[in-house]
């Protein structure tokens, strides 16, 4: 049990060498990142189907928890675009209470992943799957913003599924409001151009300030009204009450799948963000501690009315670029957001919805990873298939199905590749003992293979993907041997199917009067064989460490057969 309590937040480590210069750097970075996070938190909250203040509360509460308990020096946490679609779907089906329960469950799953030190395993999710669902989410986010971006006049609710949604858009393109579309498109242009002017000043904040002023001017001086946040939401910057969700067994059963999806997505996003940050700052994060921090954040966030949160790559990079050194910058970012929430939140009601749509359009563009997709098109077809399938399933169906099917397909393709890398060959005339690592310095002569002896060479893992390959090669051998030598010097491991296949081979050989000798069995493979009582079954002397021993045992088998024939003939 000690290993469960051996984790230490990165903040504790950093405070041991903390000084005034680091605090100054963290203070400036935290203030800037807090300002950068404001429009994103509002936009992500609204796009997820909740009120804008819930997005800010998430950035405050979850962002603070991730900085306090996480495993990265510079990670900034909060609501992200990756969660928009899944949050919206859960709210539509289960309501906000269901979302809160699913988020708490996801937090518990993340903590378990961290406690059992499974953080490194998350990194093994194939890259094509990550690119596929991320680009699929990006397209879906873009699709959800078309109505607000262009001011389309659509009565009733817009269909949830991708194809029907675009069908409705095409039917209503004639209802575009020029003023709203102008604010939305100009917002996109401002955000796109700002990095060319200054990388320090967030384009989304500039767009919101300018377009809010433009919206007020258009209304007061020209009588042109553009929908704002205040037209759709009642913003009240009050202290949220802590309410523990009513978790029942029935709700757990119904929400376990969405909760797992939130947990997996949160783990992938946070560890991906932390890994990217590592490459910039030259420090390594603690992936298991990071999962613990993410888990705590997702348990606390819904208690105060927030939504799921994870590490945010854009805000983390903004933190690094502005000089953030330790998790203190993330704590300051949360404090800045809290001050804005209490003292400036009423002014958010004047922000045009089209401007927020423009912010999310640029978020979706940055998430799309089109450069990665173009690069992956030069990769093996199997990777392209996994990417395309994950992308299509994310867009047409939902993220849960996309991740599940993508991982299953990637596993099958990985098994196929592993099976293709393992080669089974037959040696018929001679063996070069110098190929064995323990003899290659002796320059020994080649060894002749005796008559009525077959030598099989397995090069690679002996697992279920190789079993049928072995059977096919043996079935093509015409002459019946007296001894079969199976060289396993290049077999790093053997699984249960390999054990089963080897057992069947030995049984068939014994029924046909054929002895089987294993050669070059390494210690780890031999340990597996011993656990399955193979030495008792095949004879311990028939499991040899090298080919010389195997050929010596073979001569004994051949001699015994010769003596047996002589007795039989008499």
TALINKA-V31384 format. One record per pair of residues at least 12 apart in sequence whose C-alpha atoms are under 7 Angstrom apart, sorted by sequence separation. I is the first residue (numbers start at 1). J is the second residue. If there is no record, write none. Layout:
i=I j=J
i=I j=J
//
This chain:
i=191 j=203
i=390 j=402
i=42 j=55
i=63 j=76
i=190 j=203
i=191 j=204
i=390 j=403
i=433 j=446
i=41 j=55
i=42 j=56
i=63 j=77
i=432 j=446
i=41 j=56
i=62 j=77
i=63 j=78
i=431 j=446
i=432 j=447
i=62 j=78
i=191 j=207
i=271 j=287
i=294 j=310
i=390 j=406
i=430 j=446
i=431 j=447
i=190 j=207
i=430 j=447
i=431 j=448
i=38 j=56
i=41 j=59
i=59 j=77
i=154 j=172
i=430 j=448
i=59 j=78
i=153 j=172
i=429 j=448
i=430 j=449
i=58 j=78
i=59 j=79
i=152 j=172
i=187 j=207
i=386 j=406
i=429 j=449
i=58 j=79
i=152 j=173
i=428 j=449
i=153 j=175
i=152 j=175
i=386 j=409
i=521 j=544
i=55 j=79
i=152 j=176
i=267 j=291
i=386 j=410
i=518 j=542
i=519 j=543
i=520 j=544
i=521 j=545
i=151 j=176
i=152 j=177
i=517 j=542
i=518 j=543
i=519 j=544
i=520 j=545
i=150 j=176
i=151 j=177
i=428 j=454
i=517 j=543
i=518 j=544
i=519 j=545
i=520 j=546
i=150 j=177
i=427 j=454
i=428 j=455
i=454 j=481
i=519 j=546
i=520 j=547
i=183 j=211
i=427 j=455
i=453 j=481
i=519 j=547
i=151 j=180
i=426 j=455
i=427 j=456
i=452 j=481
i=453 j=482
i=454 j=483
i=455 j=484
i=456 j=485
i=457 j=486
i=458 j=487
i=462 j=491
i=150 j=180
i=151 j=181
i=426 j=456
i=452 j=482
i=453 j=483
i=454 j=484
i=455 j=485
i=456 j=486
i=457 j=487
i=458 j=488
i=460 j=490
i=461 j=491
i=488 j=518
i=489 j=519
i=149 j=180
i=150 j=181
i=382 j=413
i=425 j=456
i=426 j=457
i=452 j=483
i=453 j=484
i=454 j=485
i=455 j=486
i=456 j=487
i=457 j=488
i=459 j=490
i=460 j=491
i=461 j=492
i=462 j=493
i=463 j=494
i=467 j=498
i=483 j=514
i=484 j=515
i=485 j=516
i=486 j=517
i=487 j=518
i=488 j=519
i=489 j=520
i=494 j=525
i=519 j=550
i=149 j=181
i=424 j=456
i=425 j=457
i=458 j=490
i=459 j=491
i=460 j=492
i=461 j=493
i=462 j=494
i=463 j=495
i=482 j=514
i=483 j=515
i=484 j=516
i=485 j=517
i=486 j=518
i=487 j=519
i=488 j=520
i=489 j=521
i=493 j=525
i=424 j=457
i=425 j=458
i=458 j=491
i=461 j=494
i=462 j=495
i=464 j=497
i=481 j=514
i=482 j=515
i=483 j=516
i=484 j=517
i=485 j=518
i=486 j=519
i=487 j=520
i=488 j=521
i=489 j=522
i=517 j=550
i=150 j=184
i=424 j=458
i=463 j=497
i=464 j=498
i=467 j=501
i=485 j=519
i=44 j=79
i=149 j=184
i=423 j=458
i=424 j=459
i=463 j=498
i=44 j=80
i=48 j=84
i=423 j=459
i=462 j=498
i=44 j=81
i=47 j=84
i=48 j=85
i=422 j=459
i=423 j=460
i=41 j=79
i=273 j=311
i=422 j=460
i=48 j=87
i=49 j=88
i=273 j=312
i=421 j=460
i=422 j=461
i=44 j=84
i=48 j=88
i=270 j=310
i=273 j=313
i=277 j=317
i=269 j=310
i=270 j=311
i=269 j=311
i=270 j=312
i=266 j=310
i=422 j=466
i=180 j=226
i=419 j=465
i=424 j=470
i=419 j=466
i=415 j=465
i=82 j=137
i=11 j=68
i=245 j=303
i=9 j=68
i=244 j=303
i=9 j=69
i=10 j=70
i=243 j=303
i=9 j=70
i=10 j=71
i=242 j=303
i=243 j=304
i=9 j=71
i=10 j=72
i=242 j=304
i=10 j=73
i=241 j=304
i=240 j=304
i=240 j=305
i=483 j=554
i=237 j=341
i=237 j=342
i=237 j=345
i=4 j=115
i=235 j=346
i=235 j=349
i=230 j=349
i=229 j=349
i=230 j=350
i=228 j=349
i=229 j=350
i=228 j=350
i=229 j=351
i=228 j=351
i=229 j=352
i=228 j=352
i=229 j=353
i=227 j=352
i=228 j=353
i=226 j=352
i=227 j=353
i=215 j=352
i=212 j=350
i=212 j=351
i=261 j=400
i=212 j=352
i=208 j=351
i=101 j=245
i=211 j=355
i=100 j=245
i=101 j=247
i=122 j=268
i=208 j=355
i=97 j=245
i=102 j=255
i=106 j=259
i=110 j=263
i=105 j=259
i=106 j=260
i=109 j=263
i=204 j=359
i=102 j=258
i=103 j=259
i=106 j=262
i=107 j=263
i=102 j=259
i=106 j=263
i=39 j=204
i=36 j=202
i=39 j=205
i=120 j=287
i=119 j=287
i=187 j=355
i=36 j=205
i=119 j=288
i=118 j=288
i=184 j=354
i=188 j=358
i=117 j=288
i=183 j=354
i=184 j=355
i=187 j=358
i=188 j=359
i=119 j=291
i=183 j=355
i=184 j=357
i=185 j=358
i=114 j=288
i=180 j=354
i=184 j=358
i=188 j=362
i=114 j=289
i=114 j=291
i=113 j=291
i=114 j=292
i=111 j=291
i=110 j=291
i=111 j=292
i=51 j=233
i=53 j=235
i=110 j=292
i=110 j=294
i=111 j=295
i=110 j=295
i=107 j=294
i=108 j=295
i=107 j=295
i=107 j=296
i=107 j=298
i=107 j=299
i=104 j=298
i=103 j=298
i=104 j=299
i=103 j=299
i=104 j=302
i=75 j=274
i=103 j=302
i=72 j=274
i=100 j=302
i=103 j=308
i=148 j=353
i=149 j=354
i=148 j=354
i=149 j=357
i=148 j=357
i=149 j=358
i=145 j=357
i=72 j=285
i=71 j=285
i=72 j=286
i=71 j=286
i=71 j=287
i=71 j=289
i=72 j=290
i=70 j=289
i=71 j=290
i=142 j=361
i=70 j=290
i=70 j=292
i=142 j=364
i=70 j=293
i=141 j=364
i=69 j=293
i=70 j=294
i=139 j=364
i=138 j=364
i=66 j=293
i=138 j=365
i=65 j=293
i=66 j=294
i=79 j=308
i=80 j=309
i=138 j=367
i=79 j=309
i=80 j=310
i=138 j=368
i=65 j=296
i=66 j=297
i=78 j=309
i=79 j=310
i=65 j=297
i=77 j=309
i=78 j=310
i=80 j=312
i=135 j=367
i=77 j=310
i=78 j=311
i=134 j=367
i=135 j=368
i=162 j=395
i=77 j=311
i=78 j=312
i=134 j=368
i=135 j=369
i=162 j=396
i=62 j=297
i=76 j=311
i=77 j=312
i=161 j=396
i=62 j=298
i=75 j=311
i=76 j=312
i=131 j=369
i=62 j=301
i=76 j=315
i=61 j=301
i=76 j=316
i=75 j=316
i=74 j=316
i=58 j=301
i=74 j=319
i=74 j=320
i=62 j=309
i=58 j=306
i=57 j=306
i=58 j=307
i=74 j=324
i=54 j=305
i=55 j=306
i=58 j=309
i=74 j=325
i=54 j=306
i=73 j=325
i=74 j=326
i=73 j=326
i=74 j=327
i=73 j=327
i=76 j=330
i=128 j=383
i=132 j=387
i=136 j=391
i=140 j=395
i=131 j=387
i=132 j=388
i=135 j=391
i=136 j=392
i=129 j=386
i=133 j=390
i=137 j=394
i=128 j=386
i=129 j=387
i=132 j=390
i=133 j=391
i=136 j=394
i=137 j=395
i=68 j=327
i=128 j=387
i=132 j=391
i=136 j=395
i=67 j=327
i=129 j=390
i=133 j=394
i=67 j=330
i=67 j=331
i=64 j=330
i=133 j=399
i=63 j=330
i=64 j=331
i=133 j=402
i=64 j=334
i=63 j=334
i=60 j=334
i=59 j=334
i=60 j=337
i=129 j=406
i=37 j=315
i=60 j=338
i=9 j=289
i=8 j=289
i=7 j=289
i=33 j=315
i=33 j=318
i=33 j=319
i=30 j=319
i=29 j=319
i=29 j=322
i=29 j=323
i=29 j=324
i=26 j=323
i=25 j=323
i=26 j=324
i=25 j=324
i=26 j=325
i=30 j=329
i=34 j=333
i=38 j=337
i=25 j=325
i=26 j=326
i=29 j=329
i=30 j=330
i=33 j=333
i=34 j=334
i=31 j=332
i=26 j=328
i=27 j=329
i=30 j=332
i=31 j=333
i=34 j=336
i=22 j=325
i=26 j=329
i=30 j=333
i=34 j=337
i=27 j=332
i=31 j=336
i=14 j=326
i=43 j=356
i=86 j=399
i=11 j=326
i=11 j=327
i=43 j=360
//
